[in-house]
Amino acid sequence: MLDLADLGRNPHAPEFGDYGVTYVRHGKARKGSPPKRRSVLTVWDWTPEVLDQWIMHVRPAFSRADSLALWPSERAERIALSPLDARFGLYRDALNLDPGLDFHSLRRSYVTHLIEGGWDPRFVQEQVGHEHASTTSIYTCVSSDFRTRTLRRALDDTLDAALDPTRRAR
């Protein structure tokens, strides 16, 4: 449901230009409530280039001149989730990937990449619009390498603190 107008500048991250923030107007609502609005901040330096290429070169081939949709379809004003899921499934199957993967897996992957990239868990929770950290943790599937590095860092910090007399509690 994103429109071109839902992309904007983030004054705290001018390096992203016109693509520093995405305003989500149609987020998942609580039962009986209107859609939850939030802002999703751009975090990766390659994002503006990809969005600019889509908007300037690819999107015009699909959209009607009066369309505001960020993701138009050649048959409708905007693409629906079911065709995205279907196409994703075709690619998944052609690549012999796990049949449990679906388009929503990209959202779970985003959460995992942010966590493994060292982003604050509260920031990640806000990015995906979760009210509770427990919901975000369900989305996170960190690698065994990440778990090993995290454990090693914690053990090394503990050992360093134990051996360094200046770090001991007084």
Chimera marker file (.cmm) of the C-alpha trace (Angstrom):
<marker_set name="trace">
<marker id="1" x="0.000" y="0.000" z="0.000" r="1" g="1" b="0" radius="0.5"/>
<marker id="2" x="2.988" y="2.341" z="-0.263" r="1" g="1" b="0" radius="0.5"/>
<marker id="3" x="2.762" y="5.423" z="-2.458" r="1" g="1" b="0" radius="0.5"/>
<marker id="4" x="5.590" y="7.581" z="-3.796" r="1" g="1" b="0" radius="0.5"/>
<marker id="5" x="4.633" y="10.202" z="-1.182" r="1" g="1" b="0" radius="0.5"/>
<marker id="6" x="5.419" y="7.704" z="1.596" r="1" g="1" b="0" radius="0.5"/>
<marker id="7" x="9.156" y="8.100" z="0.970" r="1" g="1" b="0" radius="0.5"/>
<marker id="8" x="10.927" y="11.063" z="2.484" r="1" g="1" b="0" radius="0.5"/>
<marker id="9" x="14.076" y="12.626" z="3.827" r="1" g="1" b="0" radius="0.5"/>
<marker id="10" x="15.481" y="11.881" z="7.251" r="1" g="1" b="0" radius="0.5"/>
<marker id="11" x="17.113" y="15.095" z="8.517" r="1" g="1" b="0" radius="0.5"/>
<marker id="12" x="19.360" y="13.003" z="10.773" r="1" g="1" b="0" radius="0.5"/>
<marker id="13" x="20.620" y="10.901" z="7.849" r="1" g="1" b="0" radius="0.5"/>
<marker id="14" x="20.971" y="13.232" z="4.839" r="1" g="1" b="0" radius="0.5"/>
<marker id="15" x="23.177" y="10.699" z="3.048" r="1" g="1" b="0" radius="0.5"/>
<marker id="16" x="20.021" y="8.774" z="2.111" r="1" g="1" b="0" radius="0.5"/>
<marker id="17" x="18.551" y="11.751" z="0.248" r="1" g="1" b="0" radius="0.5"/>
<marker id="18" x="14.856" y="11.402" z="-0.597" r="1" g="1" b="0" radius="0.5"/>
<marker id="19" x="14.816" y="7.813" z="0.653" r="1" g="1" b="0" radius="0.5"/>
<marker id="20" x="15.784" y="8.204" z="4.322" r="1" g="1" b="0" radius="0.5"/>
<marker id="21" x="12.420" y="7.258" z="5.778" r="1" g="1" b="0" radius="0.5"/>
<marker id="22" x="9.354" y="5.314" z="4.709" r="1" g="1" b="0" radius="0.5"/>
<marker id="23" x="6.042" y="6.322" z="6.247" r="1" g="1" b="0" radius="0.5"/>
<marker id="24" x="3.893" y="3.233" z="6.748" r="1" g="1" b="0" radius="0.5"/>
<marker id="25" x="0.265" y="4.353" z="6.809" r="1" g="1" b="0" radius="0.5"/>
<marker id="26" x="-1.382" y="0.954" z="6.571" r="1" g="1" b="0" radius="0.5"/>
<marker id="27" x="0.409" y="-1.095" z="9.210" r="1" g="1" b="0" radius="0.5"/>
<marker id="28" x="-1.251" y="-4.040" z="10.916" r="1" g="1" b="0" radius="0.5"/>
<marker id="29" x="-3.883" y="-2.782" z="13.340" r="1" g="1" b="0" radius="0.5"/>
<marker id="30" x="-5.052" y="-4.114" z="16.647" r="1" g="1" b="0" radius="0.5"/>
<marker id="31" x="-8.510" y="-5.629" z="16.613" r="1" g="1" b="0" radius="0.5"/>
<marker id="32" x="-11.059" y="-2.832" z="16.292" r="1" g="1" b="0" radius="0.5"/>
<marker id="33" x="-8.405" y="-0.128" z="15.769" r="1" g="1" b="0" radius="0.5"/>
<marker id="34" x="-7.375" y="1.855" z="12.705" r="1" g="1" b="0" radius="0.5"/>
<marker id="35" x="-4.169" y="0.893" z="10.852" r="1" g="1" b="0" radius="0.5"/>
<marker id="36" x="-1.010" y="1.507" z="12.871" r="1" g="1" b="0" radius="0.5"/>
<marker id="37" x="1.148" y="4.278" z="11.409" r="1" g="1" b="0" radius="0.5"/>
<marker id="38" x="4.920" y="4.310" z="11.846" r="1" g="1" b="0" radius="0.5"/>
<marker id="39" x="8.153" y="5.416" z="10.220" r="1" g="1" b="0" radius="0.5"/>
<marker id="40" x="10.763" y="2.957" z="8.996" r="1" g="1" b="0" radius="0.5"/>
<marker id="41" x="14.241" y="4.441" z="8.745" r="1" g="1" b="0" radius="0.5"/>
<marker id="42" x="16.636" y="3.499" z="5.959" r="1" g="1" b="0" radius="0.5"/>
<marker id="43" x="19.644" y="1.676" z="7.399" r="1" g="1" b="0" radius="0.5"/>
<marker id="44" x="21.681" y="0.391" z="4.448" r="1" g="1" b="0" radius="0.5"/>
<marker id="45" x="23.671" y="2.643" z="2.122" r="1" g="1" b="0" radius="0.5"/>
<marker id="46" x="22.629" y="0.723" z="-1.014" r="1" g="1" b="0" radius="0.5"/>
<marker id="47" x="18.896" y="1.316" z="-0.465" r="1" g="1" b="0" radius="0.5"/>
<marker id="48" x="18.626" y="4.778" z="-2.097" r="1" g="1" b="0" radius="0.5"/>
<marker id="49" x="20.314" y="3.593" z="-5.290" r="1" g="1" b="0" radius="0.5"/>
<marker id="50" x="17.958" y="0.611" z="-5.606" r="1" g="1" b="0" radius="0.5"/>
<marker id="51" x="14.852" y="2.712" z="-4.931" r="1" g="1" b="0" radius="0.5"/>
<marker id="52" x="15.976" y="5.422" z="-7.312" r="1" g="1" b="0" radius="0.5"/>
<marker id="53" x="16.574" y="2.882" z="-10.073" r="1" g="1" b="0" radius="0.5"/>
<marker id="54" x="13.114" y="1.376" z="-9.488" r="1" g="1" b="0" radius="0.5"/>
<marker id="55" x="11.314" y="4.726" z="-9.384" r="1" g="1" b="0" radius="0.5"/>
<marker id="56" x="13.113" y="6.369" z="-12.298" r="1" g="1" b="0" radius="0.5"/>
<marker id="57" x="13.633" y="3.463" z="-14.708" r="1" g="1" b="0" radius="0.5"/>
<marker id="58" x="11.452" y="0.436" z="-13.945" r="1" g="1" b="0" radius="0.5"/>
<marker id="59" x="8.270" y="1.738" z="-12.315" r="1" g="1" b="0" radius="0.5"/>
<marker id="60" x="7.330" y="3.994" z="-15.295" r="1" g="1" b="0" radius="0.5"/>
<marker id="61" x="7.026" y="0.901" z="-17.489" r="1" g="1" b="0" radius="0.5"/>
<marker id="62" x="4.268" y="-0.459" z="-15.217" r="1" g="1" b="0" radius="0.5"/>
<marker id="63" x="2.377" y="2.511" z="-13.868" r="1" g="1" b="0" radius="0.5"/>
<marker id="64" x="-0.260" y="4.674" z="-15.391" r="1" g="1" b="0" radius="0.5"/>
<marker id="65" x="0.598" y="8.369" z="-15.498" r="1" g="1" b="0" radius="0.5"/>
<marker id="66" x="-1.840" y="9.149" z="-12.667" r="1" g="1" b="0" radius="0.5"/>
<marker id="67" x="-0.737" y="6.284" z="-10.400" r="1" g="1" b="0" radius="0.5"/>
<marker id="68" x="0.762" y="7.156" z="-7.029" r="1" g="1" b="0" radius="0.5"/>
<marker id="69" x="1.547" y="3.547" z="-6.112" r="1" g="1" b="0" radius="0.5"/>
<marker id="70" x="5.188" y="2.758" z="-5.378" r="1" g="1" b="0" radius="0.5"/>
<marker id="71" x="4.712" y="-0.848" z="-6.538" r="1" g="1" b="0" radius="0.5"/>
<marker id="72" x="2.295" y="-0.768" z="-9.493" r="1" g="1" b="0" radius="0.5"/>
<marker id="73" x="1.265" y="-3.733" z="-11.575" r="1" g="1" b="0" radius="0.5"/>
<marker id="74" x="0.838" y="-3.909" z="-15.321" r="1" g="1" b="0" radius="0.5"/>
<marker id="75" x="-2.768" y="-4.990" z="-14.676" r="1" g="1" b="0" radius="0.5"/>
<marker id="76" x="-3.794" y="-2.912" z="-11.657" r="1" g="1" b="0" radius="0.5"/>
<marker id="77" x="-2.914" y="0.283" z="-9.845" r="1" g="1" b="0" radius="0.5"/>
<marker id="78" x="-0.777" y="-1.629" z="-7.348" r="1" g="1" b="0" radius="0.5"/>
<marker id="79" x="0.481" y="-5.150" z="-7.005" r="1" g="1" b="0" radius="0.5"/>
<marker id="80" x="-1.258" y="-7.362" z="-4.453" r="1" g="1" b="0" radius="0.5"/>
<marker id="81" x="0.423" y="-9.738" z="-2.019" r="1" g="1" b="0" radius="0.5"/>
<marker id="82" x="-0.862" y="-12.941" z="-3.642" r="1" g="1" b="0" radius="0.5"/>
<marker id="83" x="1.006" y="-12.412" z="-6.973" r="1" g="1" b="0" radius="0.5"/>
<marker id="84" x="4.173" y="-11.573" z="-5.008" r="1" g="1" b="0" radius="0.5"/>
<marker id="85" x="3.793" y="-14.754" z="-2.968" r="1" g="1" b="0" radius="0.5"/>
<marker id="86" x="3.141" y="-16.808" z="-6.108" r="1" g="1" b="0" radius="0.5"/>
<marker id="87" x="6.194" y="-15.457" z="-7.953" r="1" g="1" b="0" radius="0.5"/>
<marker id="88" x="8.366" y="-15.855" z="-4.855" r="1" g="1" b="0" radius="0.5"/>
<marker id="89" x="7.192" y="-19.482" z="-4.650" r="1" g="1" b="0" radius="0.5"/>
<marker id="90" x="8.123" y="-20.113" z="-8.282" r="1" g="1" b="0" radius="0.5"/>
<marker id="91" x="11.643" y="-18.771" z="-7.747" r="1" g="1" b="0" radius="0.5"/>
<marker id="92" x="11.976" y="-20.644" z="-4.441" r="1" g="1" b="0" radius="0.5"/>
<marker id="93" x="10.982" y="-23.923" z="-6.082" r="1" g="1" b="0" radius="0.5"/>
<marker id="94" x="13.218" y="-23.358" z="-9.127" r="1" g="1" b="0" radius="0.5"/>
<marker id="95" x="16.167" y="-22.859" z="-6.777" r="1" g="1" b="0" radius="0.5"/>
<marker id="96" x="15.222" y="-25.908" z="-4.675" r="1" g="1" b="0" radius="0.5"/>
<marker id="97" x="14.936" y="-23.812" z="-1.517" r="1" g="1" b="0" radius="0.5"/>
<marker id="98" x="12.951" y="-24.809" z="1.553" r="1" g="1" b="0" radius="0.5"/>
<marker id="99" x="9.230" y="-24.907" z="0.723" r="1" g="1" b="0" radius="0.5"/>
<marker id="100" x="8.549" y="-23.135" z="4.035" r="1" g="1" b="0" radius="0.5"/>
<marker id="101" x="10.039" y="-19.922" z="2.649" r="1" g="1" b="0" radius="0.5"/>
<marker id="102" x="7.496" y="-17.324" z="1.596" r="1" g="1" b="0" radius="0.5"/>
<marker id="103" x="7.460" y="-13.630" z="0.802" r="1" g="1" b="0" radius="0.5"/>
<marker id="104" x="7.076" y="-12.856" z="4.520" r="1" g="1" b="0" radius="0.5"/>
<marker id="105" x="10.449" y="-14.587" z="5.047" r="1" g="1" b="0" radius="0.5"/>
<marker id="106" x="12.039" y="-11.392" z="3.714" r="1" g="1" b="0" radius="0.5"/>
<marker id="107" x="10.680" y="-9.536" z="6.749" r="1" g="1" b="0" radius="0.5"/>
<marker id="108" x="12.125" y="-12.156" z="9.096" r="1" g="1" b="0" radius="0.5"/>
<marker id="109" x="15.415" y="-11.952" z="7.209" r="1" g="1" b="0" radius="0.5"/>
<marker id="110" x="15.444" y="-8.151" z="7.612" r="1" g="1" b="0" radius="0.5"/>
<marker id="111" x="15.042" y="-8.490" z="11.391" r="1" g="1" b="0" radius="0.5"/>
<marker id="112" x="17.783" y="-11.109" z="11.566" r="1" g="1" b="0" radius="0.5"/>
<marker id="113" x="20.222" y="-9.035" z="9.486" r="1" g="1" b="0" radius="0.5"/>
<marker id="114" x="19.645" y="-5.992" z="11.704" r="1" g="1" b="0" radius="0.5"/>
<marker id="115" x="20.245" y="-8.001" z="14.893" r="1" g="1" b="0" radius="0.5"/>
<marker id="116" x="23.338" y="-9.707" z="13.468" r="1" g="1" b="0" radius="0.5"/>
<marker id="117" x="24.544" y="-6.305" z="12.237" r="1" g="1" b="0" radius="0.5"/>
<marker id="118" x="24.614" y="-5.026" z="15.805" r="1" g="1" b="0" radius="0.5"/>
<marker id="119" x="21.529" y="-2.797" z="15.709" r="1" g="1" b="0" radius="0.5"/>
<marker id="120" x="19.904" y="-2.179" z="19.070" r="1" g="1" b="0" radius="0.5"/>
<marker id="121" x="17.047" y="-4.675" z="19.626" r="1" g="1" b="0" radius="0.5"/>
<marker id="122" x="14.656" y="-1.864" z="20.612" r="1" g="1" b="0" radius="0.5"/>
<marker id="123" x="15.430" y="-0.061" z="17.336" r="1" g="1" b="0" radius="0.5"/>
<marker id="124" x="14.731" y="-3.276" z="15.415" r="1" g="1" b="0" radius="0.5"/>
<marker id="125" x="11.438" y="-3.694" z="17.270" r="1" g="1" b="0" radius="0.5"/>
<marker id="126" x="10.397" y="-0.155" z="16.289" r="1" g="1" b="0" radius="0.5"/>
<marker id="127" x="11.489" y="-0.672" z="12.674" r="1" g="1" b="0" radius="0.5"/>
<marker id="128" x="9.101" y="-3.582" z="12.220" r="1" g="1" b="0" radius="0.5"/>
<marker id="129" x="6.297" y="-2.088" z="14.296" r="1" g="1" b="0" radius="0.5"/>
<marker id="130" x="6.100" y="-4.679" z="17.026" r="1" g="1" b="0" radius="0.5"/>
<marker id="131" x="4.565" y="-3.667" z="20.322" r="1" g="1" b="0" radius="0.5"/>
<marker id="132" x="6.428" y="-6.357" z="22.252" r="1" g="1" b="0" radius="0.5"/>
<marker id="133" x="10.058" y="-7.478" z="22.061" r="1" g="1" b="0" radius="0.5"/>
<marker id="134" x="8.875" y="-11.088" z="22.309" r="1" g="1" b="0" radius="0.5"/>
<marker id="135" x="7.185" y="-10.733" z="18.909" r="1" g="1" b="0" radius="0.5"/>
<marker id="136" x="10.402" y="-9.436" z="17.359" r="1" g="1" b="0" radius="0.5"/>
<marker id="137" x="12.357" y="-12.307" z="18.905" r="1" g="1" b="0" radius="0.5"/>
<marker id="138" x="10.086" y="-14.795" z="17.087" r="1" g="1" b="0" radius="0.5"/>
<marker id="139" x="11.175" y="-13.171" z="13.804" r="1" g="1" b="0" radius="0.5"/>
<marker id="140" x="14.879" y="-13.454" z="14.623" r="1" g="1" b="0" radius="0.5"/>
<marker id="141" x="16.759" y="-16.523" z="13.359" r="1" g="1" b="0" radius="0.5"/>
<marker id="142" x="20.403" y="-15.691" z="13.991" r="1" g="1" b="0" radius="0.5"/>
<marker id="143" x="23.124" y="-17.951" z="12.634" r="1" g="1" b="0" radius="0.5"/>
<marker id="144" x="25.216" y="-20.256" z="14.787" r="1" g="1" b="0" radius="0.5"/>
<marker id="145" x="28.256" y="-18.111" z="13.854" r="1" g="1" b="0" radius="0.5"/>
<marker id="146" x="26.539" y="-15.051" z="15.322" r="1" g="1" b="0" radius="0.5"/>
<marker id="147" x="25.656" y="-16.947" z="18.499" r="1" g="1" b="0" radius="0.5"/>
<marker id="148" x="29.240" y="-18.187" z="18.818" r="1" g="1" b="0" radius="0.5"/>
<marker id="149" x="30.694" y="-14.679" z="18.293" r="1" g="1" b="0" radius="0.5"/>
<marker id="150" x="28.257" y="-13.227" z="20.837" r="1" g="1" b="0" radius="0.5"/>
<marker id="151" x="29.165" y="-15.865" z="23.427" r="1" g="1" b="0" radius="0.5"/>
<marker id="152" x="32.886" y="-15.415" z="22.776" r="1" g="1" b="0" radius="0.5"/>
<marker id="153" x="32.606" y="-11.631" z="23.179" r="1" g="1" b="0" radius="0.5"/>
<marker id="154" x="30.717" y="-12.004" z="26.478" r="1" g="1" b="0" radius="0.5"/>
<marker id="155" x="33.210" y="-14.538" z="27.828" r="1" g="1" b="0" radius="0.5"/>
<marker id="156" x="36.191" y="-12.403" z="26.777" r="1" g="1" b="0" radius="0.5"/>
<marker id="157" x="34.670" y="-9.297" z="28.391" r="1" g="1" b="0" radius="0.5"/>
<marker id="158" x="34.067" y="-11.219" z="31.606" r="1" g="1" b="0" radius="0.5"/>
<marker id="159" x="37.619" y="-12.567" z="31.638" r="1" g="1" b="0" radius="0.5"/>
<marker id="160" x="39.107" y="-9.137" z="30.856" r="1" g="1" b="0" radius="0.5"/>
<marker id="161" x="37.114" y="-7.565" z="33.691" r="1" g="1" b="0" radius="0.5"/>
<marker id="162" x="38.225" y="-10.281" z="36.111" r="1" g="1" b="0" radius="0.5"/>
<marker id="163" x="41.909" y="-9.867" z="35.208" r="1" g="1" b="0" radius="0.5"/>
<marker id="164" x="41.985" y="-6.065" z="35.022" r="1" g="1" b="0" radius="0.5"/>
<marker id="165" x="42.160" y="-4.601" z="38.552" r="1" g="1" b="0" radius="0.5"/>
<marker id="166" x="41.021" y="-1.163" z="37.301" r="1" g="1" b="0" radius="0.5"/>
<marker id="167" x="37.681" y="-2.662" z="36.171" r="1" g="1" b="0" radius="0.5"/>
<marker id="168" x="36.906" y="-4.394" z="39.497" r="1" g="1" b="0" radius="0.5"/>
<marker id="169" x="34.157" y="-3.041" z="41.700" r="1" g="1" b="0" radius="0.5"/>
<marker id="170" x="35.434" y="-1.138" z="44.713" r="1" g="1" b="0" radius="0.5"/>
<link id1="1" id2="2" r="1" g="1" b="0" radius="0.2"/>
<link id1="2" id2="3" r="1" g="1" b="0" radius="0.2"/>
<link id1="3" id2="4" r="1" g="1" b="0" radius="0.2"/>
<link id1="4" id2="5" r="1" g="1" b="0" radius="0.2"/>
<link id1="5" id2="6" r="1" g="1" b="0" radius="0.2"/>
<link id1="6" id2="7" r="1" g="1" b="0" radius="0.2"/>
<link id1="7" id2="8" r="1" g="1" b="0" radius="0.2"/>
<link id1="8" id2="9" r="1" g="1" b="0" radius="0.2"/>
<link id1="9" id2="10" r="1" g="1" b="0" radius="0.2"/>
<link id1="10" id2="11" r="1" g="1" b="0" radius="0.2"/>
<link id1="11" id2="12" r="1" g="1" b="0" radius="0.2"/>
<link id1="12" id2="13" r="1" g="1" b="0" radius="0.2"/>
<link id1="13" id2="14" r="1" g="1" b="0" radius="0.2"/>
<link id1="14" id2="15" r="1" g="1" b="0" radius="0.2"/>
<link id1="15" id2="16" r="1" g="1" b="0" radius="0.2"/>
<link id1="16" id2="17" r="1" g="1" b="0" radius="0.2"/>
<link id1="17" id2="18" r="1" g="1" b="0" radius="0.2"/>
<link id1="18" id2="19" r="1" g="1" b="0" radius="0.2"/>
<link id1="19" id2="20" r="1" g="1" b="0" radius="0.2"/>
<link id1="20" id2="21" r="1" g="1" b="0" radius="0.2"/>
<link id1="21" id2="22" r="1" g="1" b="0" radius="0.2"/>
<link id1="22" id2="23" r="1" g="1" b="0" radius="0.2"/>
<link id1="23" id2="24" r="1" g="1" b="0" radius="0.2"/>
<link id1="24" id2="25" r="1" g="1" b="0" radius="0.2"/>
<link id1="25" id2="26" r="1" g="1" b="0" radius="0.2"/>
<link id1="26" id2="27" r="1" g="1" b="0" radius="0.2"/>
<link id1="27" id2="28" r="1" g="1" b="0" radius="0.2"/>
<link id1="28" id2="29" r="1" g="1" b="0" radius="0.2"/>
<link id1="29" id2="30" r="1" g="1" b="0" radius="0.2"/>
<link id1="30" id2="31" r="1" g="1" b="0" radius="0.2"/>
<link id1="31" id2="32" r="1" g="1" b="0" radius="0.2"/>
<link id1="32" id2="33" r="1" g="1" b="0" radius="0.2"/>
<link id1="33" id2="34" r="1" g="1" b="0" radius="0.2"/>
<link id1="34" id2="35" r="1" g="1" b="0" radius="0.2"/>
<link id1="35" id2="36" r="1" g="1" b="0" radius="0.2"/>
<link id1="36" id2="37" r="1" g="1" b="0" radius="0.2"/>
<link id1="37" id2="38" r="1" g="1" b="0" radius="0.2"/>
<link id1="38" id2="39" r="1" g="1" b="0" radius="0.2"/>
<link id1="39" id2="40" r="1" g="1" b="0" radius="0.2"/>
<link id1="40" id2="41" r="1" g="1" b="0" radius="0.2"/>
<link id1="41" id2="42" r="1" g="1" b="0" radius="0.2"/>
<link id1="42" id2="43" r="1" g="1" b="0" radius="0.2"/>
<link id1="43" id2="44" r="1" g="1" b="0" radius="0.2"/>
<link id1="44" id2="45" r="1" g="1" b="0" radius="0.2"/>
<link id1="45" id2="46" r="1" g="1" b="0" radius="0.2"/>
<link id1="46" id2="47" r="1" g="1" b="0" radius="0.2"/>
<link id1="47" id2="48" r="1" g="1" b="0" radius="0.2"/>
<link id1="48" id2="49" r="1" g="1" b="0" radius="0.2"/>
<link id1="49" id2="50" r="1" g="1" b="0" radius="0.2"/>
<link id1="50" id2="51" r="1" g="1" b="0" radius="0.2"/>
<link id1="51" id2="52" r="1" g="1" b="0" radius="0.2"/>
<link id1="52" id2="53" r="1" g="1" b="0" radius="0.2"/>
<link id1="53" id2="54" r="1" g="1" b="0" radius="0.2"/>
<link id1="54" id2="55" r="1" g="1" b="0" radius="0.2"/>
<link id1="55" id2="56" r="1" g="1" b="0" radius="0.2"/>
<link id1="56" id2="57" r="1" g="1" b="0" radius="0.2"/>
<link id1="57" id2="58" r="1" g="1" b="0" radius="0.2"/>
<link id1="58" id2="59" r="1" g="1" b="0" radius="0.2"/>
<link id1="59" id2="60" r="1" g="1" b="0" radius="0.2"/>
<link id1="60" id2="61" r="1" g="1" b="0" radius="0.2"/>
<link id1="61" id2="62" r="1" g="1" b="0" radius="0.2"/>
<link id1="62" id2="63" r="1" g="1" b="0" radius="0.2"/>
<link id1="63" id2="64" r="1" g="1" b="0" radius="0.2"/>
<link id1="64" id2="65" r="1" g="1" b="0" radius="0.2"/>
<link id1="65" id2="66" r="1" g="1" b="0" radius="0.2"/>
<link id1="66" id2="67" r="1" g="1" b="0" radius="0.2"/>
<link id1="67" id2="68" r="1" g="1" b="0" radius="0.2"/>
<link id1="68" id2="69" r="1" g="1" b="0" radius="0.2"/>
<link id1="69" id2="70" r="1" g="1" b="0" radius="0.2"/>
<link id1="70" id2="71" r="1" g="1" b="0" radius="0.2"/>
<link id1="71" id2="72" r="1" g="1" b="0" radius="0.2"/>
<link id1="72" id2="73" r="1" g="1" b="0" radius="0.2"/>
<link id1="73" id2="74" r="1" g="1" b="0" radius="0.2"/>
<link id1="74" id2="75" r="1" g="1" b="0" radius="0.2"/>
<link id1="75" id2="76" r="1" g="1" b="0" radius="0.2"/>
<link id1="76" id2="77" r="1" g="1" b="0" radius="0.2"/>
<link id1="77" id2="78" r="1" g="1" b="0" radius="0.2"/>
<link id1="78" id2="79" r="1" g="1" b="0" radius="0.2"/>
<link id1="79" id2="80" r="1" g="1" b="0" radius="0.2"/>
<link id1="80" id2="81" r="1" g="1" b="0" radius="0.2"/>
<link id1="81" id2="82" r="1" g="1" b="0" radius="0.2"/>
<link id1="82" id2="83" r="1" g="1" b="0" radius="0.2"/>
<link id1="83" id2="84" r="1" g="1" b="0" radius="0.2"/>
<link id1="84" id2="85" r="1" g="1" b="0" radius="0.2"/>
<link id1="85" id2="86" r="1" g="1" b="0" radius="0.2"/>
<link id1="86" id2="87" r="1" g="1" b="0" radius="0.2"/>
<link id1="87" id2="88" r="1" g="1" b="0" radius="0.2"/>
<link id1="88" id2="89" r="1" g="1" b="0" radius="0.2"/>
<link id1="89" id2="90" r="1" g="1" b="0" radius="0.2"/>
<link id1="90" id2="91" r="1" g="1" b="0" radius="0.2"/>
<link id1="91" id2="92" r="1" g="1" b="0" radius="0.2"/>
<link id1="92" id2="93" r="1" g="1" b="0" radius="0.2"/>
<link id1="93" id2="94" r="1" g="1" b="0" radius="0.2"/>
<link id1="94" id2="95" r="1" g="1" b="0" radius="0.2"/>
<link id1="95" id2="96" r="1" g="1" b="0" radius="0.2"/>
<link id1="96" id2="97" r="1" g="1" b="0" radius="0.2"/>
<link id1="97" id2="98" r="1" g="1" b="0" radius="0.2"/>
<link id1="98" id2="99" r="1" g="1" b="0" radius="0.2"/>
<link id1="99" id2="100" r="1" g="1" b="0" radius="0.2"/>
<link id1="100" id2="101" r="1" g="1" b="0" radius="0.2"/>
<link id1="101" id2="102" r="1" g="1" b="0" radius="0.2"/>
<link id1="102" id2="103" r="1" g="1" b="0" radius="0.2"/>
<link id1="103" id2="104" r="1" g="1" b="0" radius="0.2"/>
<link id1="104" id2="105" r="1" g="1" b="0" radius="0.2"/>
<link id1="105" id2="106" r="1" g="1" b="0" radius="0.2"/>
<link id1="106" id2="107" r="1" g="1" b="0" radius="0.2"/>
<link id1="107" id2="108" r="1" g="1" b="0" radius="0.2"/>
<link id1="108" id2="109" r="1" g="1" b="0" radius="0.2"/>
<link id1="109" id2="110" r="1" g="1" b="0" radius="0.2"/>
<link id1="110" id2="111" r="1" g="1" b="0" radius="0.2"/>
<link id1="111" id2="112" r="1" g="1" b="0" radius="0.2"/>
<link id1="112" id2="113" r="1" g="1" b="0" radius="0.2"/>
<link id1="113" id2="114" r="1" g="1" b="0" radius="0.2"/>
<link id1="114" id2="115" r="1" g="1" b="0" radius="0.2"/>
<link id1="115" id2="116" r="1" g="1" b="0" radius="0.2"/>
<link id1="116" id2="117" r="1" g="1" b="0" radius="0.2"/>
<link id1="117" id2="118" r="1" g="1" b="0" radius="0.2"/>
<link id1="118" id2="119" r="1" g="1" b="0" radius="0.2"/>
<link id1="119" id2="120" r="1" g="1" b="0" radius="0.2"/>
<link id1="120" id2="121" r="1" g="1" b="0" radius="0.2"/>
<link id1="121" id2="122" r="1" g="1" b="0" radius="0.2"/>
<link id1="122" id2="123" r="1" g="1" b="0" radius="0.2"/>
<link id1="123" id2="124" r="1" g="1" b="0" radius="0.2"/>
<link id1="124" id2="125" r="1" g="1" b="0" radius="0.2"/>
<link id1="125" id2="126" r="1" g="1" b="0" radius="0.2"/>
<link id1="126" id2="127" r="1" g="1" b="0" radius="0.2"/>
<link id1="127" id2="128" r="1" g="1" b="0" radius="0.2"/>
<link id1="128" id2="129" r="1" g="1" b="0" radius="0.2"/>
<link id1="129" id2="130" r="1" g="1" b="0" radius="0.2"/>
<link id1="130" id2="131" r="1" g="1" b="0" radius="0.2"/>
<link id1="131" id2="132" r="1" g="1" b="0" radius="0.2"/>
<link id1="132" id2="133" r="1" g="1" b="0" radius="0.2"/>
<link id1="133" id2="134" r="1" g="1" b="0" radius="0.2"/>
<link id1="134" id2="135" r="1" g="1" b="0" radius="0.2"/>
<link id1="135" id2="136" r="1" g="1" b="0" radius="0.2"/>
<link id1="136" id2="137" r="1" g="1" b="0" radius="0.2"/>
<link id1="137" id2="138" r="1" g="1" b="0" radius="0.2"/>
<link id1="138" id2="139" r="1" g="1" b="0" radius="0.2"/>
<link id1="139" id2="140" r="1" g="1" b="0" radius="0.2"/>
<link id1="140" id2="141" r="1" g="1" b="0" radius="0.2"/>
<link id1="141" id2="142" r="1" g="1" b="0" radius="0.2"/>
<link id1="142" id2="143" r="1" g="1" b="0" radius="0.2"/>
<link id1="143" id2="144" r="1" g="1" b="0" radius="0.2"/>
<link id1="144" id2="145" r="1" g="1" b="0" radius="0.2"/>
<link id1="145" id2="146" r="1" g="1" b="0" radius="0.2"/>
<link id1="146" id2="147" r="1" g="1" b="0" radius="0.2"/>
<link id1="147" id2="148" r="1" g="1" b="0" radius="0.2"/>
<link id1="148" id2="149" r="1" g="1" b="0" radius="0.2"/>
<link id1="149" id2="150" r="1" g="1" b="0" radius="0.2"/>
<link id1="150" id2="151" r="1" g="1" b="0" radius="0.2"/>
<link id1="151" id2="152" r="1" g="1" b="0" radius="0.2"/>
<link id1="152" id2="153" r="1" g="1" b="0" radius="0.2"/>
<link id1="153" id2="154" r="1" g="1" b="0" radius="0.2"/>
<link id1="154" id2="155" r="1" g="1" b="0" radius="0.2"/>
<link id1="155" id2="156" r="1" g="1" b="0" radius="0.2"/>
<link id1="156" id2="157" r="1" g="1" b="0" radius="0.2"/>
<link id1="157" id2="158" r="1" g="1" b="0" radius="0.2"/>
<link id1="158" id2="159" r="1" g="1" b="0" radius="0.2"/>
<link id1="159" id2="160" r="1" g="1" b="0" radius="0.2"/>
<link id1="160" id2="161" r="1" g="1" b="0" radius="0.2"/>
<link id1="161" id2="162" r="1" g="1" b="0" radius="0.2"/>
<link id1="162" id2="163" r="1" g="1" b="0" radius="0.2"/>
<link id1="163" id2="164" r="1" g="1" b="0" radius="0.2"/>
<link id1="164" id2="165" r="1" g="1" b="0" radius="0.2"/>
<link id1="165" id2="166" r="1" g="1" b="0" radius="0.2"/>
<link id1="166" id2="167" r="1" g="1" b="0" radius="0.2"/>
<link id1="167" id2="168" r="1" g="1" b="0" radius="0.2"/>
<link id1="168" id2="169" r="1" g="1" b="0" radius="0.2"/>
<link id1="169" id2="170" r="1" g="1" b="0" radius="0.2"/>
</marker_set>
